[in-house]
Amino acid sequence: MVLTPSEIVAELDRYIIGQDEAKRAVAIAMRNRYRRQQLPQEIRDEILPKNILMIGPTGVGKTEIARRLARLANSPFVKIEATKFTEVGYVGRDVDSIIRELVDVAMRMVKAEEIKNVEQKAEQFVEERLLELLAPGPPPASHLNPMDLLWGLGQQPTAPKPGKEDDQQLKKERAQVRELLRLGELEDRVVEVVVEKPPSSSLDLMSGSGIDDLGANFREMLGDLLPKKTQKRTVTVREARGILLQEEATKLLDMEAIAVETVALVEELGIVFIDEIDKIAGSEKHGGPDVSREGVQRDILPIIEGSTVITKAGPVRTDYILFIAAGAFHVSKPADLIPELQGRFPIRVNLESLRAKDFARILTEPHNSLTKQYTALLGTEGVELEFTNEGVFEIAKIAEDVNRSTENIGARRLHTILERLLEDVSFETPTGTRVTVDAQFVLDKLGELAHNQDLTRYIL
């Protein structure tokens, strides 16, 4: 991460409107990771990340801030729902699966990077395999059962040896095919390739029953012992090239080195986003379920505090993983979390509810905003869609009013409103027409609906 905090915030501003306090907090946290890596080893080990607790209603950008930050820093990232985990002894996901999932993400990232490095070498092997498919040589000699040879029950069959003329002819044919391959003349030729089938297991049926991680690890442990299942596929040379390239590149990878790099990437740059953490916060107003909720908090606590989790890439220490938790805290409050867990989230930021001016900016300012998306979608069929400033602000006002009068779902309200607003345009507008979405257009389509609370509740 070479960006300064202000540069990080500027990048986040391209996709997320407002919420400056949260952006500043995550930008500082990410920059501190870079600063920590510049320190000597003895002091570096003492500096732990300052985890962040985001407090705000749904749809205001909590998840998007964390996800965009991870993409910006090229960090492995997982989003988990706190409500999917249960106290030890109950049916539910094991909290260690959070780190295993993060390792899976990191390993895919490392593999993708390593495949790029060996791609050029793998392409040479792919060319040879394609040549074998397009200009096959003589079949290999078949082997007789050793017992038949011992008892003299058969004779060793031999394949006819190709003569010099056949050898020369094959070399000439392959040279021609190789030239055509490199010129791209054979991309639409159909060939038959043999590919590996992913191993299936009855343990898949028990996914979600609390031992899904056990099943995954068991399959991986037996992966090299179980016979590989293959299947034949008839594809074009263009498709075969992609299949074979992935297969050959994977063969060239050093999996031990990838495992080591994966662990380092997770430990130093991993980000875990824990959503709906308020749903496991206890409250004096509730009775029975609080014991289970507190149990989930106590199970999550060791991972956030720092522990070692055994994964397929090796042991992973969680001390330096950045944890970002989020919740609306409508019913409960952060103080309802157990004290130990509260102490592990020293940075708390409040995200504000969105107003009409925020909705108007969300509709137009971000890179690939909603209005740009709809304009591009309808533009594929020759429909020219234009949003005026007055029309955008009218949509924003309706979004604010509906959020205030019904459930506040934040910026997600814009999706429902725009779908309703442009339903007729998407369904029946002929090619080559121009549609202007101004204030009157919005009022004609949504005005009465937005002010009828009974209809709004079920439609918008």
C-alpha positions as CSV (number, residue, x, y, z in Angstrom):
1,M,0.0,0.0,0.0
2,V,1.8,3.1,-1.2
3,L,-1.2,5.5,-1.1
4,T,-1.5,8.1,1.6
5,P,-4.6,8.2,3.8
6,S,-5.9,11.2,1.8
7,E,-5.3,9.3,-1.5
8,I,-7.1,6.3,-0.1
9,V,-10.1,8.4,0.8
10,A,-10.1,10.0,-2.7
11,E,-10.2,6.6,-4.3
12,L,-13.1,5.5,-2.0
13,D,-14.9,8.8,-2.9
14,R,-15.1,7.5,-6.5
15,Y,-17.5,4.8,-5.4
16,I,-19.0,5.8,-2.1
17,I,-20.8,9.1,-1.3
18,G,-20.3,10.7,2.1
19,Q,-19.4,8.8,5.3
20,D,-16.1,10.7,5.6
21,E,-15.5,9.6,9.2
22,A,-15.6,5.9,8.3
23,K,-13.4,6.5,5.2
24,R,-10.8,8.3,7.3
25,A,-10.7,5.5,9.9
26,V,-10.2,2.7,7.4
27,A,-7.7,4.8,5.4
28,I,-5.6,5.3,8.5
29,A,-5.8,1.6,9.5
30,M,-4.6,0.5,6.1
31,R,-1.8,3.1,6.0
32,N,-0.7,1.9,9.5
33,R,-0.2,-1.6,8.0
34,Y,2.3,-0.1,5.5
35,R,4.0,1.9,8.2
36,R,4.3,-1.2,10.4
37,Q,6.0,-3.2,7.6
38,Q,8.8,-0.5,7.4
39,L,9.7,-1.0,11.1
40,P,12.4,-3.4,12.5
41,Q,11.2,-6.9,13.4
42,E,11.4,-6.4,17.2
43,I,9.0,-3.5,17.3
44,R,6.9,-4.6,14.4
45,D,5.7,-7.7,16.3
46,E,4.4,-5.4,19.1
47,I,2.1,-3.3,16.9
48,L,-1.3,-4.8,16.5
49,P,-4.0,-3.5,14.1
50,K,-6.7,-1.2,15.5
51,N,-9.9,-2.9,14.7
52,I,-12.9,-0.8,13.6
53,L,-16.6,-0.9,14.6
54,M,-19.0,0.7,12.2
55,I,-22.3,1.8,13.6
56,G,-25.1,2.8,11.2
57,P,-28.3,1.7,9.5
58,T,-28.4,-0.7,6.6
59,G,-27.6,0.6,3.1
60,V,-25.3,3.5,4.0
61,G,-22.1,2.0,2.7
62,K,-20.5,-0.1,5.6
63,T,-19.8,-3.2,3.6
64,E,-18.9,-1.3,0.4
65,I,-16.3,0.7,2.2
66,A,-14.6,-2.4,3.5
67,R,-14.9,-4.3,0.2
68,R,-13.5,-1.3,-1.8
69,L,-10.7,-0.9,0.7
70,A,-9.6,-4.5,0.3
71,R,-9.6,-4.2,-3.6
72,L,-7.6,-1.0,-3.3
73,A,-5.0,-2.7,-1.1
74,N,-5.2,-6.0,-3.0
75,S,-5.9,-7.7,0.3
76,P,-7.7,-11.0,0.8
77,F,-11.1,-10.2,2.1
78,V,-14.1,-12.1,3.5
79,K,-17.5,-10.9,4.6
80,I,-19.2,-13.1,7.2
81,E,-22.6,-12.8,8.9
82,A,-22.2,-13.0,12.7
83,T,-25.6,-14.7,12.9
84,K,-24.4,-17.7,11.0
85,F,-22.2,-18.8,13.9
86,T,-23.4,-20.5,17.0
87,E,-21.9,-21.3,20.4
88,V,-19.9,-24.4,20.6
89,G,-22.2,-27.3,21.2
90,Y,-25.0,-26.0,19.0
91,V,-25.6,-26.7,15.3
92,G,-23.9,-24.0,13.3
93,R,-20.6,-22.9,11.6
94,D,-17.4,-23.1,13.5
95,V,-15.7,-19.7,13.9
96,D,-12.4,-21.1,12.7
97,S,-14.0,-21.4,9.2
98,I,-13.7,-17.6,9.0
99,I,-10.0,-17.9,8.7
100,R,-10.1,-20.9,6.5
101,E,-12.4,-19.0,4.1
102,L,-9.9,-16.1,4.2
103,V,-7.1,-18.6,3.3
104,D,-9.1,-19.9,0.4
105,V,-9.5,-16.4,-1.0
106,A,-5.8,-15.6,-0.5
107,M,-4.7,-18.9,-2.1
108,R,-6.8,-18.1,-5.2
109,M,-5.1,-14.7,-5.4
110,V,-1.6,-16.1,-5.1
111,K,-2.3,-18.9,-7.6
112,A,-3.7,-16.4,-10.1
113,E,-0.5,-14.3,-9.7
114,E,1.8,-17.3,-10.1
115,I,-0.1,-18.6,-13.1
116,K,0.6,-15.3,-14.8
117,N,4.3,-15.9,-14.2
118,V,4.3,-19.4,-15.7
119,E,1.8,-18.7,-18.4
120,Q,4.4,-18.2,-21.2
121,K,6.0,-21.6,-20.4
122,A,2.7,-23.3,-20.1
123,E,1.7,-22.0,-23.6
124,Q,4.5,-24.1,-25.1
125,F,3.1,-27.3,-23.5
126,V,-0.4,-26.3,-24.6
127,E,0.8,-26.0,-28.2
128,E,2.3,-29.5,-28.1
129,R,-0.9,-31.0,-26.7
130,L,-3.0,-29.2,-29.3
131,L,-0.7,-30.6,-32.0
132,E,-1.2,-34.1,-30.6
133,L,-5.0,-33.6,-30.8
134,L,-5.0,-32.2,-34.3
135,A,-2.2,-34.4,-35.8
136,P,-2.1,-37.5,-33.6
137,G,0.9,-39.8,-33.9
138,P,0.8,-43.7,-34.0
139,P,-1.0,-45.3,-31.0
140,P,1.4,-46.6,-28.2
141,A,1.8,-50.3,-27.9
142,S,-0.6,-51.9,-25.5
143,H,0.7,-53.9,-22.6
144,L,-0.3,-57.5,-21.8
145,N,-1.2,-58.7,-18.3
146,P,2.0,-60.0,-16.6
147,M,0.2,-63.1,-15.5
148,D,-0.7,-64.0,-19.1
149,L,3.0,-63.7,-20.0
150,L,4.0,-65.9,-17.1
151,W,1.7,-68.7,-18.1
152,G,2.2,-68.2,-21.8
153,L,-1.5,-67.5,-22.3
154,G,-0.9,-64.8,-24.9
155,Q,1.7,-63.0,-27.0
156,Q,2.8,-59.5,-26.4
157,P,0.9,-57.4,-29.0
158,T,3.1,-55.0,-30.8
159,A,2.1,-51.8,-32.6
160,P,3.5,-51.4,-36.0
161,K,6.6,-49.3,-36.0
162,P,6.3,-46.2,-38.1
163,G,8.7,-46.2,-41.0
164,K,11.0,-43.3,-41.9
165,E,8.6,-42.1,-44.5
166,D,5.7,-42.1,-42.0
167,D,7.9,-40.2,-39.5
168,Q,8.8,-37.6,-42.1
169,Q,5.2,-37.2,-43.1
170,L,4.1,-36.7,-39.5
171,K,6.7,-34.1,-38.8
172,K,5.7,-32.3,-42.0
173,E,2.0,-32.4,-41.1
174,R,2.7,-31.1,-37.6
175,A,4.9,-28.3,-38.9
176,Q,2.0,-27.2,-41.1
177,V,-0.5,-27.5,-38.2
178,R,1.8,-25.6,-35.8
179,E,2.0,-22.7,-38.3
180,L,-1.8,-22.6,-38.8
181,L,-2.2,-22.7,-35.0
182,R,0.1,-19.7,-34.5
183,L,-1.8,-17.8,-37.2
184,G,-5.1,-18.5,-35.5
185,E,-6.5,-20.4,-38.5
186,L,-7.7,-23.4,-36.5
187,E,-9.5,-21.7,-33.6
188,D,-12.9,-23.0,-34.7
189,R,-11.7,-26.6,-35.4
190,V,-13.4,-29.1,-33.0
191,V,-11.2,-31.4,-30.9
192,E,-11.8,-33.9,-28.0
193,V,-10.0,-33.2,-24.7
194,V,-9.8,-35.2,-21.5
195,V,-10.3,-33.1,-18.4
196,E,-10.4,-33.9,-14.7
197,K,-13.7,-34.0,-12.9
198,P,-13.8,-32.4,-9.5
199,P,-14.0,-35.1,-6.8
200,S,-17.5,-35.5,-5.3
201,S,-18.1,-36.8,-1.8
202,S,-21.0,-37.7,0.3
203,L,-19.6,-35.3,2.8
204,D,-21.0,-32.5,0.6
205,L,-24.4,-33.5,1.7
206,M,-23.5,-32.5,5.3
207,S,-22.5,-29.0,4.3
208,G,-23.9,-26.5,6.8
209,S,-24.4,-29.2,9.5
210,G,-21.4,-27.9,11.5
211,I,-18.8,-30.2,10.0
212,D,-18.5,-28.6,6.5
213,D,-14.9,-27.7,7.2
214,L,-14.1,-31.2,8.3
215,G,-15.5,-32.5,5.0
216,A,-13.4,-30.1,3.0
217,N,-10.2,-30.9,4.9
218,F,-10.9,-34.7,4.6
219,R,-11.4,-34.4,0.8
220,E,-8.2,-32.4,0.5
221,M,-6.3,-34.9,2.6
222,L,-7.3,-37.8,0.4
223,G,-7.0,-35.8,-2.8
224,D,-3.8,-37.5,-3.9
225,L,-4.8,-40.9,-2.9
226,L,-8.2,-41.1,-4.6
227,P,-8.2,-41.9,-8.3
228,K,-8.7,-38.9,-10.5
229,K,-12.0,-39.0,-12.5
230,T,-11.8,-37.7,-16.0
231,Q,-14.4,-36.9,-18.7
232,K,-14.1,-36.2,-22.4
233,R,-15.3,-32.9,-23.8
234,T,-15.8,-31.9,-27.4
235,V,-14.8,-28.3,-27.7
236,T,-13.3,-25.9,-30.2
237,V,-9.5,-25.3,-30.3
238,R,-10.2,-21.8,-28.8
239,E,-12.0,-23.3,-25.8
240,A,-9.4,-26.2,-25.5
241,R,-6.6,-23.7,-25.4
242,G,-8.1,-22.1,-22.2
243,I,-8.8,-25.5,-20.6
244,L,-5.3,-26.9,-21.3
245,L,-3.5,-23.6,-20.3
246,Q,-5.1,-23.7,-16.9
247,E,-4.2,-27.4,-16.5
248,E,-0.6,-27.0,-17.7
249,A,0.0,-23.8,-15.7
250,T,-1.3,-25.5,-12.5
251,K,1.2,-28.4,-13.1
252,L,4.1,-25.9,-13.1
253,L,3.1,-24.3,-9.8
254,D,5.1,-24.9,-6.6
255,M,2.3,-25.6,-4.2
256,E,4.5,-25.5,-1.1
257,A,5.8,-22.0,-2.0
258,I,2.2,-20.9,-2.7
259,A,1.1,-22.2,0.7
260,V,3.9,-20.2,2.5
261,E,3.0,-17.1,0.5
262,T,-0.7,-17.5,1.2
263,V,-0.1,-17.7,5.0
264,A,2.0,-14.6,4.9
265,L,-0.6,-12.7,2.8
266,V,-3.4,-13.6,5.2
267,E,-1.4,-12.8,8.3
268,E,-0.1,-9.4,7.1
269,L,-2.9,-8.1,4.8
270,G,-6.1,-10.1,5.5
271,I,-9.3,-8.3,6.2
272,V,-12.4,-9.8,7.9
273,F,-15.7,-7.9,7.8
274,I,-18.1,-9.1,10.4
275,D,-21.6,-7.9,9.6
276,E,-24.7,-7.9,11.8
277,I,-22.6,-8.0,14.9
278,D,-25.4,-6.2,16.8
279,K,-27.6,-9.3,16.3
280,I,-25.3,-11.3,18.7
281,A,-25.1,-8.5,21.3
282,G,-27.0,-9.3,24.5
283,S,-29.5,-7.0,26.1
284,E,-31.3,-7.0,29.4
285,K,-34.6,-6.8,27.5
286,H,-34.2,-10.3,26.2
287,G,-34.1,-13.6,28.0
288,G,-33.1,-17.0,26.9
289,P,-31.3,-16.4,23.6
290,D,-28.7,-14.1,25.3
291,V,-26.7,-17.1,26.6
292,S,-26.2,-18.3,23.1
293,R,-25.4,-14.9,21.7
294,E,-22.8,-14.3,24.4
295,G,-21.4,-17.7,23.6
296,V,-20.9,-16.7,19.9
297,Q,-19.1,-13.5,21.1
298,R,-16.8,-15.6,23.3
299,D,-16.0,-18.0,20.4
300,I,-15.2,-15.1,18.1
301,L,-13.1,-13.4,20.7
302,P,-10.0,-15.6,20.5
303,I,-9.7,-15.1,16.7
304,I,-9.9,-11.3,17.1
305,E,-7.5,-11.3,20.1
306,G,-5.0,-13.5,18.3
307,S,-4.8,-17.2,18.0
308,T,-3.5,-19.9,15.6
309,V,-5.9,-21.6,13.2
310,I,-5.0,-24.8,11.3
311,T,-5.8,-24.4,7.6
312,K,-4.9,-26.2,4.4
313,A,-2.1,-23.8,3.8
314,G,-0.7,-24.4,7.3
315,P,-1.1,-22.7,10.7
316,V,-2.3,-19.1,10.5
317,R,-1.8,-16.5,13.2
318,T,-4.7,-14.1,13.4
319,D,-2.9,-11.4,15.5
320,Y,-2.4,-9.0,12.6
321,I,-5.5,-9.5,10.6
322,L,-7.7,-6.4,10.4
323,F,-11.2,-7.0,11.7
324,I,-14.0,-4.6,10.7
325,A,-17.3,-5.2,12.4
326,A,-20.6,-3.5,11.6
327,G,-24.1,-3.3,12.8
328,A,-27.2,-1.0,12.9
329,F,-27.5,-1.3,16.7
330,H,-31.2,-0.3,16.6
331,V,-32.3,-2.5,19.5
332,S,-29.0,-3.2,21.2
333,K,-26.0,-0.9,21.6
334,P,-22.2,-1.4,21.4
335,A,-22.1,-1.5,25.2
336,D,-24.2,-4.7,25.1
337,L,-21.2,-6.6,23.6
338,I,-19.1,-8.4,26.2
339,P,-16.3,-6.1,27.6
340,E,-13.5,-8.2,26.1
341,L,-15.0,-7.9,22.6
342,Q,-15.6,-4.2,23.0
343,G,-11.9,-3.7,23.9
344,R,-10.9,-5.3,20.6
345,F,-12.6,-2.6,18.6
346,P,-11.0,0.6,19.8
347,I,-12.0,2.6,16.8
348,R,-15.7,3.3,16.5
349,V,-17.3,5.4,13.7
350,N,-20.9,6.4,13.1
351,L,-22.3,6.3,9.6
352,E,-25.1,8.8,8.9
353,S,-28.5,8.1,7.4
354,L,-28.7,9.2,3.8
355,R,-30.7,12.3,2.9
356,A,-32.1,13.5,-0.5
357,K,-28.9,15.3,-1.4
358,D,-26.9,12.2,-0.7
359,F,-29.2,10.1,-2.9
360,A,-28.9,12.6,-5.7
361,R,-25.1,12.4,-5.5
362,I,-25.2,8.6,-5.4
363,L,-27.3,8.5,-8.5
364,T,-24.8,10.6,-10.6
365,E,-21.4,11.0,-9.1
366,P,-19.8,7.5,-8.4
367,H,-17.9,5.7,-11.1
368,N,-20.6,3.5,-12.9
369,S,-23.4,5.0,-10.9
370,L,-27.0,3.7,-11.2
371,T,-28.1,6.3,-13.8
372,K,-25.0,5.4,-15.9
373,Q,-25.8,1.7,-15.6
374,Y,-29.4,2.1,-16.8
375,T,-28.3,4.4,-19.6
376,A,-25.7,1.8,-20.8
377,L,-28.2,-1.1,-20.5
378,L,-30.9,0.5,-22.6
379,G,-28.3,2.0,-24.9
380,T,-27.5,-1.6,-26.1
381,E,-30.9,-1.6,-27.8
382,G,-30.8,1.9,-29.3
383,V,-32.8,3.6,-26.5
384,E,-31.3,6.9,-25.6
385,L,-32.0,7.5,-21.9
386,E,-31.3,10.9,-20.3
387,F,-31.6,12.0,-16.7
388,T,-32.1,15.7,-16.0
389,N,-30.9,17.2,-12.7
390,E,-34.5,17.9,-11.7
391,G,-35.5,14.3,-12.4
392,V,-32.6,13.0,-10.4
393,F,-33.5,15.2,-7.4
394,E,-37.1,14.1,-7.6
395,I,-36.0,10.5,-7.4
396,A,-33.8,11.4,-4.4
397,K,-36.7,13.1,-2.6
398,I,-39.0,10.1,-3.1
399,A,-36.2,7.7,-1.8
400,E,-35.8,9.8,1.3
401,D,-39.6,10.0,1.9
402,V,-40.2,6.3,1.4
403,N,-37.2,5.5,3.7
404,R,-38.6,7.8,6.4
405,S,-42.2,6.5,6.2
406,T,-41.4,2.8,5.9
407,E,-38.3,0.7,6.6
408,N,-35.0,2.6,6.1
409,I,-33.0,0.5,3.7
410,G,-30.6,3.3,2.7
411,A,-29.2,3.4,-0.8
412,R,-30.8,0.1,-1.7
413,R,-34.1,2.0,-2.0
414,L,-32.8,3.6,-5.2
415,H,-32.7,0.2,-6.9
416,T,-36.4,-0.5,-6.2
417,I,-37.4,3.0,-7.2
418,L,-35.5,3.0,-10.5
419,E,-36.8,-0.4,-11.4
420,R,-40.3,0.8,-10.9
421,L,-39.7,4.1,-12.6
422,L,-38.2,2.5,-15.8
423,E,-40.3,-0.6,-15.9
424,D,-42.4,0.5,-18.9
425,V,-39.3,1.9,-20.7
426,S,-37.4,-1.4,-20.3
427,F,-40.5,-3.4,-21.4
428,E,-41.9,-1.7,-24.4
429,T,-39.8,1.3,-25.6
430,P,-38.8,0.7,-29.3
431,T,-35.3,0.9,-30.6
432,G,-34.1,4.4,-31.7
433,T,-36.2,6.4,-29.2
434,R,-35.2,9.0,-26.7
435,V,-36.5,9.0,-23.2
436,T,-35.9,12.0,-20.9
437,V,-36.3,11.4,-17.2
438,D,-37.3,14.8,-15.8
439,A,-39.2,15.8,-12.7
440,Q,-42.6,15.5,-14.5
441,F,-41.7,12.0,-15.8
442,V,-40.9,10.9,-12.2
443,L,-44.1,12.4,-10.7
444,D,-46.2,10.8,-13.4
445,K,-44.7,7.3,-12.7
446,L,-44.2,7.4,-9.0
447,G,-45.9,10.5,-7.5
448,E,-49.2,8.9,-6.4
449,L,-47.5,5.6,-5.5
450,A,-44.9,7.3,-3.2
451,H,-47.6,9.1,-1.3
452,N,-49.8,6.1,-0.8
453,Q,-48.3,4.4,2.3
454,D,-50.2,1.2,1.8
455,L,-48.9,0.7,-1.7
456,T,-45.4,2.0,-0.8
457,R,-45.0,-0.6,1.9
458,Y,-45.5,-3.4,-0.6
459,I,-44.2,-2.0,-3.9
460,L,-41.4,0.5,-3.0
